[in-house]
Amino acid sequence: MRVVVVGGTGNISTGVVKALLQFGHQVTIFNRGLRPSRLPNGVRRIVGDRADRAAFEATMQAERFDAALDMICYTADDAESDRRAFRGVRHLIHTSTVCTFGGPLADAPADEGTPQRPITEYGRNKQAADDVFLAAHARGELPVTIFKPAHTWGPGMIVIRQLGFDRRWLDRVRRGRPILISGDGENLWSYCHSDDAGVAYAAALGRERCLGQVYIVTAPRFTTWREYHERIAAALGHRLTLVEAPADLLIAAWPENTGLLGSQARWNQFYRVDKLRSDVPEFRPRISLEEGIPANVAWMEQAGLLEDARTDQTEDHLIDGIDRLWREHGLAR
């Protein structure tokens, strides 16, 4: 099919585009052209801004693509624009998020039937976009599938830690410095490499049984945060020292670096993918942290996103005063 990917150069997008090419589709990406592309040859690019609704919708209608994948639809207004832009396509895949299920999950592990109760603006806006697409599908206006990725990693995305999107923690690991972890590190977390996630999108495209469906996209195996950090350190050839602290303490003492902890990672966040694996059997995640992390870190270094840990001593100060912090927050260690 002639397929357009709105976005196309980000973390998940790159895995999606590569998989689409492997499945034999003709791929065009639509974006502002601001991010360097890591895509293989053979991908056409249309430069434009989807925020310019009229131009975006006119361009997509003029192109008459067979199918579309929107990787950067964040709001109900974006979804309404897609509804107009892709009138007549055979299939549209919308990228939502597991953040619509909220912080403390209603079910653990969660699946597509788990009640949605988002606690962030990002999650609420994504749910509103989902609702627009599902309503359009129900009215017969647009054949839609919704994918809800969990943590999807790989080149194009910094290597996260439990606390958040910290660009210094990997350098701490390299220098043999300890890192903080929430609680005992046993909370569960789901993740998937972007190349593996891309296969799910490409294989589902045009598949009749996927129309009107919602799928969680992540690897079937989940892990503890302790194991996650330790495996990443081992993949880089280092041993890791973890220092435990309660989530409330960390969020209060270091608010600028605990965004992920406050919104998701302080709770178990793990998911079932039985529905996706049944309907899209080509989805067989295979890339492990040990295999993929070195390339991910190399991309961070090349992009200037791996920062020197010595530029900020906050984590050392918190670790040095950990007993005092426990007492100040009325917690017994």
C-alpha positions in Angstrom: 0.0 0.0 0.0 0.9 3.7 -0.3 1.3 4.6 3.4 1.9 7.9 5.1 3.4 8.1 8.6 2.7 11.4 10.4 5.9 11.9 12.4 8.2 9.2 11.1 11.6 10.1 12.6 11.1 9.6 16.3 11.8 6.6 18.5 8.8 4.4 17.8 8.3 6.0 14.3 11.7 4.8 13.1 11.0 1.2 14.0 7.5 1.5 12.4 8.9 2.9 9.1 11.6 0.2 8.9 9.0 -2.5 9.4 6.7 -1.0 6.8 9.4 -1.1 4.3 10.2 -4.7 5.2 6.6 -5.6 4.6 6.8 -4.1 1.1 4.8 -0.9 1.6 5.6 2.4 -0.2 6.3 4.8 2.7 6.0 8.6 2.9 6.6 10.5 6.1 5.1 13.9 6.9 6.8 16.1 9.5 8.4 19.5 10.0 11.8 18.2 8.9 13.5 19.4 12.1 14.9 16.1 13.3 17.7 14.2 11.5 16.4 11.0 9.9 17.8 7.6 10.7 15.6 6.0 8.0 16.8 3.8 5.2 16.7 4.9 1.6 13.4 4.7 -0.2 11.4 6.8 2.2 9.8 9.9 0.7 9.3 13.0 3.0 6.7 15.7 2.8 7.7 18.7 4.9 4.8 20.4 6.7 3.3 21.2 10.1 0.2 19.2 11.2 -0.7 22.2 13.4 -1.5 24.1 10.1 -4.7 22.1 9.9 -5.9 23.4 6.6 -2.6 22.7 4.7 -2.1 19.3 6.4 -5.6 18.1 5.6 -5.5 19.4 2.0 -2.1 17.7 1.4 -3.3 14.4 2.7 -6.5 14.5 0.7 -4.6 15.4 -2.5 -2.1 12.5 -2.0 -4.9 9.9 -1.5 -2.8 7.4 0.5 -4.1 3.9 1.0 -3.3 3.9 4.7 -2.0 6.3 7.4 -0.2 5.9 10.8 -0.3 8.9 13.1 2.6 8.8 15.6 2.1 12.3 16.9 -1.6 12.7 17.5 -1.9 14.1 21.0 -5.3 15.7 21.4 -8.9 15.4 20.3 -8.3 18.4 17.9 -5.5 16.4 16.3 -7.8 13.4 15.9 -10.6 15.5 14.4 -8.0 16.9 11.9 -7.0 13.3 11.1 -10.6 12.4 10.5 -10.8 15.0 7.8 -7.3 14.5 6.4 -7.6 10.8 6.0 -11.2 10.5 4.7 -11.2 7.6 2.3 -8.1 5.6 3.6 -8.4 1.9 4.0 -6.9 1.9 7.5 -5.6 4.4 10.0 -3.5 3.4 13.0 -3.4 5.9 15.9 -0.6 5.8 18.4 -2.1 6.3 21.9 -0.4 5.4 25.2 -0.8 3.1 28.3 -0.8 6.4 30.3 -4.6 6.4 29.7 -4.8 3.6 32.3 -3.4 5.9 34.9 -0.9 5.6 37.7 -2.2 2.9 40.1 -3.6 0.4 37.6 -7.1 -0.9 38.2 -5.9 -4.4 37.2 -2.5 -5.8 37.4 -1.4 -6.8 34.9 -3.6 -4.5 32.9 -5.1 -5.4 29.5 -7.3 -3.6 27.0 -10.3 -4.0 29.2 -8.8 -2.4 32.2 -10.6 0.8 33.3 -8.9 4.0 32.0 -8.3 6.7 34.6 -5.4 8.9 33.4 -3.8 11.1 36.0 -1.7 13.3 33.6 -2.8 15.9 31.0 -0.9 13.8 28.4 -2.9 10.7 29.3 -6.2 12.6 29.4 -5.6 14.2 26.0 -4.6 10.9 24.5 -7.8 9.3 25.8 -9.8 12.1 24.3 -8.2 11.5 20.9 -8.9 7.7 21.2 -12.6 8.6 21.8 -12.7 10.6 18.6 -11.2 7.8 16.5 -13.4 5.1 18.0 -16.5 7.2 17.4 -15.5 7.8 13.8 -15.0 4.1 13.3 -18.3 3.3 14.8 -20.0 5.7 12.4 -18.3 4.0 9.5 -16.3 7.1 8.7 -12.8 5.8 9.2 -11.4 2.3 9.7 -9.3 2.7 12.8 -6.9 0.7 15.0 -5.5 2.2 18.2 -2.1 1.1 19.6 -1.2 1.9 23.2 2.6 1.5 23.6 4.2 1.1 27.0 7.8 2.2 27.5 9.3 1.8 24.0 13.1 2.2 23.9 15.9 2.3 21.4 17.9 4.9 19.4 15.9 8.0 19.2 15.0 7.9 22.9 17.2 8.4 25.9 17.7 5.5 28.2 15.4 6.2 31.1 15.7 5.3 34.7 12.9 4.7 37.3 13.0 8.3 38.5 12.7 10.0 35.1 14.4 11.2 31.9 17.8 11.8 33.4 20.7 12.3 31.0 23.4 11.9 33.7 22.6 8.5 35.3 24.4 6.4 32.8 27.6 8.4 33.3 27.2 7.8 37.1 27.1 4.1 36.3 30.3 4.4 34.2 32.0 6.2 37.0 31.0 3.6 39.6 28.7 6.0 41.5 25.5 4.7 43.1 22.0 5.6 41.9 18.8 6.1 43.8 15.9 3.7 43.3 12.3 3.9 44.7 11.3 1.6 47.5 12.9 -1.8 47.2 13.1 -1.7 43.5 10.6 -4.5 43.1 7.9 -2.6 41.3 7.2 -4.2 37.9 7.7 -2.4 34.6 6.9 -3.3 30.9 9.0 -2.2 27.9 9.7 -3.1 24.3 12.4 -2.1 21.7 11.1 0.2 19.0 12.1 -2.2 16.2 10.0 -4.9 17.8 7.0 -2.5 18.3 7.3 -1.5 14.6 6.6 -5.1 13.5 3.2 -4.9 15.3 2.2 -1.8 13.4 3.3 -3.0 10.0 1.8 -6.5 10.4 -1.5 -5.1 11.6 -1.8 -2.6 8.7 -4.7 -3.6 6.4 -5.7 -6.6 8.6 -9.4 -6.9 8.8 -9.6 -8.3 12.3 -7.6 -5.4 13.6 -10.1 -2.8 12.5 -11.9 -1.1 15.4 -9.6 -2.7 17.9 -7.4 -1.3 20.7 -4.1 -3.0 21.4 -1.5 -2.6 24.2 2.0 -2.8 22.6 4.8 -4.0 24.8 6.9 -7.2 25.3 5.1 -10.0 27.1 7.9 -10.2 29.7 8.1 -7.5 32.3 10.8 -6.9 34.9 11.5 -5.2 38.2 13.1 -1.8 38.2 16.0 -3.3 40.1 16.6 -5.9 37.4 16.1 -3.3 34.7 18.9 -1.0 36.0 21.2 -3.9 36.8 20.9 -5.3 33.3 21.6 -2.0 31.7 24.7 -1.5 33.8 25.9 -5.0 32.9 25.2 -4.4 29.2 27.6 -1.5 29.5 30.2 -3.6 31.4 29.6 -2.2 34.9 28.3 -3.3 38.2 25.7 -1.2 39.9 25.1 0.0 43.4 21.5 0.9 44.2 20.4 3.1 47.1 16.8 2.6 48.2 14.5 5.5 49.2 10.7 5.9 49.4 8.9 7.4 46.4 7.4 10.2 48.5 10.8 11.2 49.8 12.4 11.2 46.3 9.6 13.2 44.7 9.7 15.8 47.5 13.5 16.1 47.6 14.2 16.0 43.9 11.0 17.2 42.0 12.9 18.3 38.9 14.2 14.7 38.2 11.3 12.5 39.4 8.6 13.1 36.8 8.3 9.5 35.6 8.3 8.3 39.2 5.5 10.6 40.2 3.3 9.8 37.2 3.9 6.1 36.6 7.0 4.3 38.0 6.1 4.5 41.7 3.4 1.9 41.0 3.4 -1.4 39.2 3.1 -0.7 35.5 2.9 -4.0 33.6 0.5 -5.3 30.9 -0.8 -8.3 29.1 -0.4 -8.5 25.3 -2.4 -11.7 24.7 -4.8 -9.9 22.4 -2.1 -8.4 20.2 -0.1 -11.6 20.0 -3.3 -13.5 19.0 -4.4 -11.0 16.3 -0.9 -10.1 15.1 1.2 -13.3 15.5 4.1 -11.7 13.6 4.7 -9.6 16.8 7.4 -11.6 18.6 9.6 -9.2 20.6 13.2 -10.4 20.5 15.6 -7.5 21.2 16.8 -7.6 24.8 18.4 -4.9 26.9 21.7 -6.6 26.6 21.5 -6.6 22.8 20.1 -3.1 22.3 21.4 -0.9 25.0 24.9 -0.4 23.6 23.5 1.0 20.3 21.0 3.1 22.3 23.8 4.7 24.4 25.9 5.2 21.3 23.1 7.1 19.7 22.8 9.3 22.9 26.5 10.1 22.7 26.3 11.0 19.1 23.3 13.2 19.7 25.0 14.9 22.6 22.4 13.6 25.1 24.7 11.7 27.5 25.7 14.2 30.1 28.6 14.3 32.5 27.4 13.3 35.9 29.9 15.6 37.5 27.9 18.7 36.4 25.3 18.1 39.1 26.0 16.6 42.5 22.3 16.5 43.6 22.1 12.7 43.6 25.3 12.4 45.7 24.0 14.9 48.2 20.7 13.0 48.5 22.5 9.7 49.0 24.9 11.2 51.5 22.0 12.5 53.5 19.6 9.6 53.0 19.2 8.8 56.7 18.4 12.5 57.5 15.9 12.6 54.6 14.1 9.6 56.0 13.7 11.2 59.4 12.7 14.6 57.9 9.8 13.0 56.1 8.7 11.0 59.1 9.7 7.7 57.7 11.5 4.8 59.4 14.3 3.2 57.5 
